[in-house]
Amino acid sequence: MNPEGILNSKVGNCFIVSSLRLRPVGLALRAKKISNEATSNLGIYNMDAMKRKKFAYVVVAMAAAGVTGAAQTKQVLAPPGLQISGIPFSPGVKAGDLYHIAGTMGTDSSGRIVAGGIEAQTKRVLENIGTILKAGGMNYKDVVSTNVYLRDMRDFDAMNKVYREVFKTNPPVRATTEADLMLRGGLIEISAIAARPDLERRYINPQGWSTNPLPYSRGVAVGDHLFLAGLVSQNPQTGAPLNGDIKVQTKQILESAKTLAEAAGFKMSDIVWSRVWLTDPRDFQDMNDVYRTYFGEIPPTRATTRAALASTAYSVEIMLWGVKGPKQRLGDPNPNLSQAIKVGNYVFLAGLTAGGSAQSLRGDIAGQTGAILTNIQSLIKTAGVDTPNAVTGQVWLTDSRNFSAMNEAYVRVFKSDPPARATVGSQLMSADNLVEIAVIAVK
């Protein structure tokens, strides 16, 4: 089974927020997934505010928030009003230094999308994320990475107007793409990652680079982690688009990523997780030709999907996550990506599809989902963990009508305390594939 449908060929304490959507499909609901002074000439910013006290995770408070423990390193949080009955995901999962939270949409306590358009929905999404953060003893200042999914990219400016009111200074890294949202009437979904409050953060903007006018940081280093925003082909000194074909744009993005990583004291070989969005899947192989030259012997795990981007000037956007430490590559060899990487006590899995089985399982969402989950079980067991150790995941569906059938197969594997999860609609890189699933587990 191949990631992305290619037929040929000590982790710090942090908090991940994935996106959540609910959309009627027949009688079923869908859940979806869900970019201080200068202290050196590299343009690294330090937060002295990290003298904040560690939060005490009081058992009584955890119980009130709906916390359970599937393992010593995994805690499930389910704040009232944010757990959706019948959907196999956990609203929040803390694991070591990270706290993973399921995808969030602009829903009220009854699960209905609030009225008022994109600004009202963005406000409600962020309030819901704030509730989940609070349940884990954190707040907006702890967020280091977000993903924003818009039903219509024309809502980009209106979303930013509300978003920047919450993330006013030292905002998290971010990627914003267009996606099919799962809840009828939903216009926005946001996922995020936050870091434990007492860990030092460094906000990366290399010397000579322009200031980003949008409300996100280009890079945030926290503990042994480096989060890079969704990067597009820009001149970093001016912020202007650098036009060119997919190879030119991919090269510019990865050169910028390399500069950011080195400014933060990381290397490209530290990157273990990648998301690539292409506006045209026909660019897939040309993107790979450039991409594979940047990461050394152990390329990051990856998922590549189709999406409209914030500007039509761009054909590709790439978001990266690095972790320092010795790495073990697991799964089948592939020059473009790793199926799985174990680093510290984390296991990162690529977006997996039914691969070569997709043709024989054409049109069979349950069969494809089952095949993928069997492979996921095998990969994480190779790393010395099991499915109860999964803390976060993402599902991409080519057709929202397959949501219910996918869940029926999914829940057979993730029976209790499932990972936080986002499920989004997206075109995949192979027409035979109906679903792609990525998971992160902790030992």
C-alpha positions as CSV (number, residue, x, y, z in Angstrom):
1,M,0.0,0.0,0.0
2,N,1.5,3.3,-1.1
3,P,1.2,6.8,0.4
4,E,-0.5,9.4,-1.8
5,G,-1.5,6.8,-4.4
6,I,2.0,6.6,-5.9
7,L,1.7,3.4,-7.9
8,N,5.3,3.5,-9.2
9,S,7.6,4.3,-7.5
10,K,12.6,13.7,23.1
11,V,9.6,15.5,21.4
12,G,8.6,18.7,23.3
13,N,5.3,19.3,25.0
14,C,2.9,20.8,22.5
15,F,-0.8,21.1,21.7
16,I,-2.3,20.2,18.3
17,V,-5.7,21.5,17.3
18,S,-7.3,19.8,14.3
19,S,-10.5,20.9,12.7
20,L,-14.0,19.5,13.2
21,R,-17.0,19.7,11.0
22,L,-20.4,18.2,11.1
23,R,-22.5,18.0,7.9
24,P,-25.7,16.1,7.3
25,V,-25.1,13.3,4.8
26,G,-28.5,11.6,4.6
27,L,-29.2,11.2,8.3
28,A,-25.5,11.2,9.3
29,L,-23.3,14.1,10.5
30,R,-19.8,14.6,9.2
31,A,-16.8,15.6,11.1
32,K,-14.0,17.4,9.2
33,K,-10.6,18.6,9.5
34,I,-9.6,20.3,9.9
35,S,0.7,29.5,9.1
36,N,10.2,41.1,22.4
37,E,13.0,42.2,20.8
38,A,15.3,40.7,18.1
39,T,17.9,38.7,20.0
40,S,20.2,37.8,17.1
41,N,21.2,38.8,13.7
42,L,19.3,35.8,12.3
43,G,16.0,37.5,13.2
44,I,15.0,35.1,15.9
45,Y,12.5,36.4,18.4
46,N,12.4,35.3,22.0
47,M,9.4,35.3,24.4
48,D,10.6,36.1,27.9
49,A,7.1,35.8,28.9
50,M,7.8,32.1,29.1
51,K,8.4,32.6,32.9
52,R,4.7,31.8,33.2
53,K,4.1,29.1,35.7
54,K,3.4,25.6,34.6
55,F,-0.2,24.8,34.7
56,A,-1.3,22.3,37.3
57,Y,-3.4,19.7,35.6
58,V,-5.8,19.0,38.5
59,V,-7.6,15.7,38.4
60,V,-10.9,17.2,39.4
61,A,-10.6,19.9,36.6
62,M,-9.7,17.2,34.1
63,A,-12.7,15.1,35.1
64,A,-14.9,18.1,34.7
65,A,-13.6,18.6,31.2
66,G,-14.2,15.0,30.3
67,V,-10.6,13.8,30.5
68,T,-9.8,10.1,30.2
69,G,-6.4,8.4,30.0
70,A,-5.9,5.7,27.3
71,A,-2.2,5.5,28.3
72,Q,0.2,7.3,30.6
73,T,1.1,9.7,27.8
74,K,-2.3,10.2,26.3
75,Q,-5.2,12.1,27.8
76,V,-8.5,12.6,26.1
77,L,-10.5,15.9,26.7
78,A,-14.1,16.4,25.8
79,P,-15.4,19.8,26.8
80,P,-19.2,20.0,27.0
81,G,-20.8,20.8,23.7
82,L,-17.8,19.8,21.6
83,Q,-18.1,16.0,21.6
84,I,-20.3,14.8,18.6
85,S,-22.2,11.7,19.3
86,G,-21.6,8.9,16.8
87,I,-18.5,10.4,15.2
88,P,-15.3,8.5,16.1
89,F,-13.0,11.3,17.2
90,S,-11.9,12.9,20.4
91,P,-12.2,16.7,20.8
92,G,-8.8,17.0,22.4
93,V,-5.9,14.6,23.1
94,K,-2.9,15.6,25.2
95,A,0.3,13.6,24.6
96,G,3.5,14.6,26.2
97,D,4.3,18.1,25.1
98,L,1.5,18.2,22.6
99,Y,-2.3,18.6,22.9
100,H,-4.2,17.6,19.8
101,I,-7.7,19.0,19.3
102,A,-10.2,17.9,16.7
103,G,-11.3,20.2,13.9
104,T,-13.5,23.1,14.8
105,M,-16.2,24.9,13.0
106,G,-18.5,27.8,13.9
107,T,-21.1,25.7,15.7
108,D,-23.2,26.5,18.8
109,S,-23.7,24.1,21.7
110,S,-26.3,22.2,19.7
111,G,-24.0,21.6,16.8
112,R,-25.6,24.1,14.4
113,I,-23.6,26.6,12.4
114,V,-24.1,30.1,13.8
115,A,-25.8,32.8,11.7
116,G,-24.0,35.9,10.4
117,G,-21.6,34.9,7.7
118,I,-17.9,34.4,7.6
119,E,-17.0,36.9,10.4
120,A,-19.5,35.4,12.8
121,Q,-18.4,31.9,12.0
122,T,-14.7,32.7,12.4
123,K,-15.4,34.3,15.8
124,R,-17.3,31.2,16.9
125,V,-14.6,28.8,15.6
126,L,-12.0,30.7,17.6
127,E,-14.2,30.7,20.7
128,N,-14.7,26.9,20.4
129,I,-10.9,26.4,20.0
130,G,-10.5,28.6,23.1
131,T,-12.8,26.3,25.0
132,I,-10.7,23.3,24.1
133,L,-7.5,25.1,24.9
134,K,-8.8,26.1,28.3
135,A,-9.8,22.4,29.0
136,G,-6.1,21.6,28.5
137,G,-4.9,24.4,30.7
138,M,-3.8,26.6,27.8
139,N,-4.9,29.7,25.9
140,Y,-4.5,31.4,22.6
141,K,-0.9,32.5,23.4
142,D,0.1,28.9,23.5
143,V,-0.9,28.2,19.9
144,V,2.1,27.8,17.6
145,S,0.5,26.5,14.4
146,T,-2.9,26.6,12.7
147,N,-4.6,25.4,9.5
148,V,-7.5,27.5,8.1
149,Y,-9.9,25.9,5.6
150,L,-12.3,28.1,3.8
151,R,-15.2,27.0,1.7
152,D,-14.7,30.0,-0.5
153,M,-11.3,31.7,-0.7
154,R,-13.0,35.0,-1.4
155,D,-13.7,35.1,2.4
156,F,-9.9,35.3,3.1
157,D,-9.8,39.0,4.0
158,A,-12.9,38.9,6.2
159,M,-11.6,35.8,8.0
160,N,-8.3,37.6,8.6
161,K,-10.1,40.6,10.1
162,V,-11.5,38.5,12.9
163,Y,-8.5,36.1,13.2
164,R,-6.0,38.9,13.9
165,E,-8.1,40.1,16.8
166,V,-7.3,36.9,18.6
167,F,-3.7,36.4,17.5
168,K,-2.5,40.0,17.8
169,T,1.2,39.5,18.6
170,N,3.5,36.6,17.9
171,P,0.8,34.7,16.0
172,P,1.2,31.0,15.1
173,V,2.3,29.8,11.8
174,R,-0.6,29.1,9.4
175,A,-1.7,27.7,6.1
176,T,-4.9,28.8,4.5
177,T,-6.5,26.7,1.7
178,E,-9.9,26.2,0.2
179,A,-11.6,22.9,1.0
180,D,-15.0,21.2,0.9
181,L,-16.4,21.6,4.4
182,M,-18.6,19.0,6.0
183,L,-21.3,20.9,7.8
184,R,-24.0,22.4,5.7
185,G,-23.7,26.2,5.8
186,G,-20.2,26.0,7.2
187,L,-17.8,28.6,5.8
188,I,-14.6,28.0,7.8
189,E,-12.8,25.4,9.8
190,I,-9.6,25.9,11.8
191,S,-7.0,23.5,13.1
192,A,-4.1,24.4,15.3
193,I,-1.1,23.3,17.4
194,A,-0.2,24.9,20.7
195,A,2.8,24.4,22.9
196,R,3.0,23.9,26.7
197,P,3.0,27.3,28.3
198,D,6.4,27.1,30.0
199,L,8.4,26.1,26.9
200,E,10.4,28.9,25.2
201,R,9.2,30.0,21.8
202,R,11.3,31.6,19.1
203,Y,9.5,33.4,16.3
204,I,11.6,33.1,13.1
205,N,12.0,35.9,10.6
206,P,15.5,35.8,9.0
207,Q,17.5,39.0,8.6
208,G,16.6,40.9,5.5
209,W,13.2,39.3,5.1
210,S,10.2,41.5,4.9
211,T,7.6,41.7,7.7
212,N,4.6,39.5,7.0
213,P,1.5,41.8,6.7
214,L,-0.8,38.8,7.3
215,P,-1.5,37.5,10.9
216,Y,0.8,34.6,11.0
217,S,4.5,33.9,11.7
218,R,6.7,32.2,9.1
219,G,8.3,30.0,11.6
220,V,8.0,29.1,15.3
221,A,10.6,27.0,17.2
222,V,9.5,25.5,20.5
223,G,11.4,22.9,22.4
224,D,12.6,20.3,19.9
225,H,10.0,21.3,17.4
226,L,10.0,23.7,14.4
227,F,6.8,24.7,12.8
228,L,6.9,26.4,9.4
229,A,3.9,28.2,7.9
230,G,2.4,27.2,4.6
231,L,5.0,28.7,2.3
232,V,4.4,29.9,-1.3
233,S,6.7,31.1,-4.0
234,Q,7.6,34.6,-2.8
235,N,10.6,36.8,-2.8
236,P,11.3,36.8,1.0
237,Q,12.9,40.2,0.9
238,T,9.8,41.9,-0.7
239,G,7.0,39.4,-0.2
240,A,6.2,39.7,-3.9
241,P,5.2,36.5,-5.8
242,L,8.0,34.8,-7.8
243,N,6.3,33.5,-10.9
244,G,7.4,30.4,-12.7
245,D,6.3,26.8,-13.4
246,I,5.8,24.3,-10.6
247,K,9.5,23.4,-10.4
248,V,10.5,27.1,-10.0
249,Q,7.8,27.6,-7.3
250,T,8.7,24.4,-5.4
251,K,12.4,25.3,-5.4
252,Q,11.7,28.8,-4.1
253,I,9.5,27.4,-1.3
254,L,12.0,24.9,-0.2
255,E,14.9,27.4,-0.3
256,S,12.8,29.6,1.9
257,A,12.1,26.7,4.2
258,K,15.8,25.9,4.4
259,T,16.6,29.5,5.4
260,L,14.0,29.4,8.1
261,A,15.1,26.1,9.4
262,E,18.8,27.1,9.6
263,A,17.9,30.4,11.2
264,A,16.1,28.4,13.9
265,G,19.0,26.0,14.4
266,F,17.4,23.1,12.5
267,K,18.3,21.3,9.3
268,M,16.0,20.1,6.5
269,S,16.8,16.6,7.6
270,D,14.9,17.4,10.8
271,I,11.7,17.7,8.9
272,V,9.4,14.8,9.7
273,W,5.9,16.0,8.6
274,S,4.8,17.7,5.4
275,R,1.6,18.9,3.7
276,V,1.6,19.8,0.1
277,W,-1.3,21.5,-1.7
278,L,-1.3,21.6,-5.5
279,T,-3.8,23.7,-7.5
280,D,-3.4,21.2,-10.4
281,P,-2.6,17.5,-9.7
282,R,-0.9,17.2,-13.1
283,D,2.0,19.1,-11.4
284,F,2.5,16.2,-9.0
285,Q,5.5,14.5,-10.6
286,D,7.3,17.8,-11.5
287,M,6.9,18.9,-7.9
288,N,8.3,15.6,-6.7
289,D,11.4,16.1,-9.0
290,V,12.4,19.1,-7.0
291,Y,11.0,18.2,-3.6
292,R,12.9,15.0,-3.2
293,T,16.3,16.7,-3.5
294,Y,15.9,18.7,-0.2
295,F,15.5,16.2,2.6
296,G,18.3,13.7,2.5
297,E,18.0,10.0,3.2
298,I,14.9,10.2,5.3
299,P,12.3,12.5,3.6
300,P,9.4,13.6,5.8
301,T,6.1,11.8,5.9
302,R,3.7,13.7,3.6
303,A,0.2,14.1,2.3
304,T,-0.5,15.8,-1.0
305,T,-3.9,17.0,-2.0
306,R,-5.5,19.5,-4.4
307,A,-6.6,22.9,-3.1
308,A,-7.2,26.4,-4.2
309,L,-4.8,28.8,-2.6
310,A,-5.0,32.3,-1.3
311,S,-3.7,33.8,-4.6
312,T,-4.0,32.6,-8.1
313,A,-0.3,33.5,-8.5
314,Y,0.6,30.3,-6.7
315,S,0.5,26.7,-7.9
316,V,1.8,25.0,-4.7
317,E,1.9,25.6,-1.0
318,I,4.0,23.5,1.4
319,M,3.8,23.4,5.3
320,L,6.5,21.6,7.3
321,W,7.1,20.4,10.9
322,G,10.5,19.4,12.1
323,V,11.6,17.5,15.2
324,K,15.2,17.2,16.5
325,G,16.5,13.8,17.4
326,P,17.5,10.4,15.9
327,K,15.0,9.1,13.4
328,Q,14.0,5.7,12.3
329,R,12.3,5.3,8.9
330,L,9.6,2.7,8.7
331,G,7.6,1.2,5.8
332,D,8.3,0.8,2.1
333,P,11.0,2.9,0.6
334,N,9.9,5.8,-1.6
335,P,12.2,8.5,-2.9
336,N,9.6,11.3,-2.3
337,L,8.5,10.5,1.3
338,S,8.6,8.2,4.2
339,Q,5.6,6.1,5.1
340,A,6.4,6.5,8.8
341,I,9.1,8.1,10.9
342,K,9.8,7.4,14.6
343,V,11.5,10.2,16.4
344,G,11.6,10.4,20.2
345,N,8.4,9.0,21.5
346,Y,6.4,10.1,18.4
347,V,5.5,8.1,15.3
348,F,4.5,10.2,12.2
349,L,2.6,8.4,9.4
350,A,2.2,9.8,5.9
351,G,-1.1,10.1,4.2
352,L,-1.9,6.6,3.2
353,T,-4.2,5.4,0.4
354,A,-5.2,2.0,-0.9
355,G,-2.4,2.3,-3.4
356,G,-2.2,-0.6,-5.7
357,S,-5.3,-2.1,-4.2
358,A,-7.4,0.9,-5.2
359,Q,-8.2,-0.5,-8.7
360,S,-9.6,-3.7,-7.3
361,L,-11.4,-1.7,-4.6
362,R,-12.6,1.0,-7.0
363,G,-15.7,2.6,-5.6
364,D,-15.5,0.6,-2.4
365,I,-15.0,3.2,0.4
366,A,-15.3,0.6,3.2
367,G,-12.8,-1.6,1.5
368,Q,-10.3,1.2,0.9
369,T,-10.6,2.5,4.4
370,G,-10.1,-0.9,5.9
371,A,-7.0,-1.6,3.7
372,I,-5.5,1.8,4.8
373,L,-6.2,1.1,8.5
374,T,-4.7,-2.3,8.3
375,N,-1.5,-0.7,7.0
376,I,-1.6,1.9,9.7
377,Q,-1.9,-0.8,12.4
378,S,1.1,-2.6,10.9
379,L,3.2,0.5,10.6
380,I,2.7,1.8,14.1
381,K,3.2,-1.7,15.6
382,T,6.5,-1.8,13.8
383,A,7.4,1.3,15.8
384,G,6.4,-0.4,19.1
385,V,3.1,1.3,19.5
386,D,-0.6,0.3,18.9
387,T,-3.7,2.0,17.7
388,P,-4.8,3.2,21.2
389,N,-1.6,5.3,21.1
390,A,-2.8,7.3,18.1
391,V,-3.3,10.9,19.2
392,T,-4.3,12.7,16.1
393,G,-5.3,12.0,12.5
394,Q,-6.6,13.4,9.3
395,V,-9.0,12.0,6.7
396,W,-9.4,13.3,3.2
397,L,-12.4,12.2,1.2
398,T,-13.1,12.7,-2.4
399,D,-16.8,12.6,-1.9
400,S,-18.6,13.7,1.3
401,R,-21.3,11.1,0.8
402,N,-18.7,8.5,1.8
403,F,-18.3,9.9,5.3
404,S,-20.7,7.6,7.0
405,A,-19.2,4.4,5.4
406,M,-15.7,5.6,6.2
407,N,-16.6,6.1,9.8
408,E,-18.1,2.6,10.0
409,A,-14.8,1.1,9.0
410,Y,-12.7,3.6,11.0
411,V,-14.5,2.9,14.3
412,R,-13.7,-0.8,14.1
413,V,-10.0,0.1,14.6
414,F,-10.3,3.2,16.8
415,K,-12.9,1.7,19.2
416,S,-12.4,3.8,22.3
417,D,-10.6,7.1,23.0
418,P,-10.0,7.6,19.3
419,P,-7.5,10.2,18.1
420,A,-8.5,13.8,17.5
421,R,-9.4,14.0,13.9
422,A,-10.2,16.2,11.0
423,T,-12.0,15.1,7.9
424,V,-12.0,17.3,4.8
425,G,-13.1,16.9,1.2
426,S,-10.3,17.0,-1.4
427,Q,-9.2,15.6,-4.7
428,L,-6.4,13.1,-4.2
429,M,-3.4,12.4,-6.5
430,S,-4.9,9.2,-8.0
431,A,-8.4,9.1,-9.4
432,D,-8.9,5.5,-8.0
433,N,-8.4,6.6,-4.4
434,L,-11.5,7.6,-2.5
435,V,-9.9,8.3,0.9
436,E,-6.5,9.1,2.4
437,I,-5.7,8.9,6.1
438,A,-2.7,10.2,8.1
439,V,-2.1,9.5,11.8
440,I,0.4,10.5,14.6
441,A,0.9,8.1,17.5
442,V,2.8,8.5,20.8
443,K,4.6,5.8,22.7
